[in-house]
Amino acid sequence: MLKVVLEGHDNYYGLQDVLRLFYGQTREDRGSKLIICDSGPDTTIVSKADPSSDLPVNRQVKRDLYEQISEMEGRTFPWGSLTGIRPTIVAREEDYDYQKLISRYLVREDKAKLACDTARLEYQIAKKASSGLNVYAGVPFCPGRCEYCSFIAEDATKHLNRLPDYASALIEEMNELRPFINEAPGTIYMGGGTPTVFDEYDFERVVTALGEVFKAGEDTEFTVEAGRPDTITQGKLKAMRNAGVNRICINPQTMRDETLQRLRRSHTAKDVIRAYEQAREAGFSVINMDLIAGLKYETADDFISSVKRVMALEPENITIHTLYKKRRAGMSREDVLNSDGRGDIDRAVREAYEMLKEKGYVPYYMYRQKDTELSLENTGFCKDGTYNIYNVAMMSSECSVLSVGAGAMSKRAFTGGRFERCANVKDVSLYMNSSKQMAQKKISFFDLDRNLRGR
Ligand code: SF4
């Protein structure tokens, strides 16, 4: 059993993040200033604040502990002692100097460069996004639940009768806000779940209301996360174009049919290609496609093969996720993290990034989640300046987002990086009975009657 004694600081949270990288579960005994890893070696480490270090104490003690254990175990991790979800924030604080990420946080060179490159572009995009309001509309329904998902999505196949009422509630919430919207927001994003799960009639009325209420114009970045290709029809694509939608996400996650089937995604790689071609025919000039590295049921080489097949389609944006353990997902932690037999996911992700770079894609946003293979990241790539501003806005503390729909979280940014949140009720039934009140709550949260930009 490994014991870590804290001296001169109380960064229990940060040290446990480091310990979890190596040993999984930890527990703490604050009375004795101890963190315990039952699966660690039989030894005790003293973690001390070092007044001579120029790193803030919380980061210094994490780095020192990481270094000690890494030497003891003969093992390193790509992100070194950086365990937070936003490595790009640290890159910005370190003046985009990748050498500092290597020397001060023991980050591997390729990740240090990735963080700095991404941070530069991410910061420019965040500045754009912070000058106006960003709008999100949430549809927490999906046509069945993927095995790795824990999202609050309702399985639409079991609730088909609720979709028209949900569409009406969403429109009601938007209409309540209508008198307070005088100019188009910078971005509008319809996400989920799977927004295209509605039938054509309901989808059209929701997307049309979204465009009209928020006055989508030519300059508005208007995205629909169409997600599952099997829900995309020509009628829905036409409705999107008519409403002013200029970007769409078609997410294969993998192009291997066997994996798709075992993950309970009811579509094939062929469906992805069909939806992609239809979206192009409908006039979409910016398409994003998501892929996941480290999926259960497939190898690192299967992932690379999916990346190649998606790249052959030449979408403007490709987002590479790493499978992570979601709290309420059907997959267990072991299913996600015990990747024996799946090959070297780290190598596969690096190879994918190289291939993307060669074809002119650049990284523009990045975040990490807990419980991923080797604590790897998710990175959004774009080419020719086609980045999605909303993706950056939703993560940035400097950008306001007004959100509608069940469980939707609004965020109001104030100068100096401070922000406040305002949540809609999560429960779909409760939301359907209170969508007008949700709108009223936001009118006062954003002071919409006084300050239409919500800033
Ligand atoms: S489509 Fe996305 S949100 Fe829906 S169940 Fe699958 S992973 Fe979850």
Boltz pocket constraint, residues with backbone or C-beta under 6 A from the ligand:
constraints:
  - pocket:
      binder: B
      contacts: [[A, 141], [A, 142], [A, 143], [A, 144], [A, 145], [A, 146], [A, 148], [A, 149], [A, 150], [A, 151], [A, 153], [A, 192], [A, 193], [A, 194], [A, 227], [A, 228]]
      max_distance: 6.0
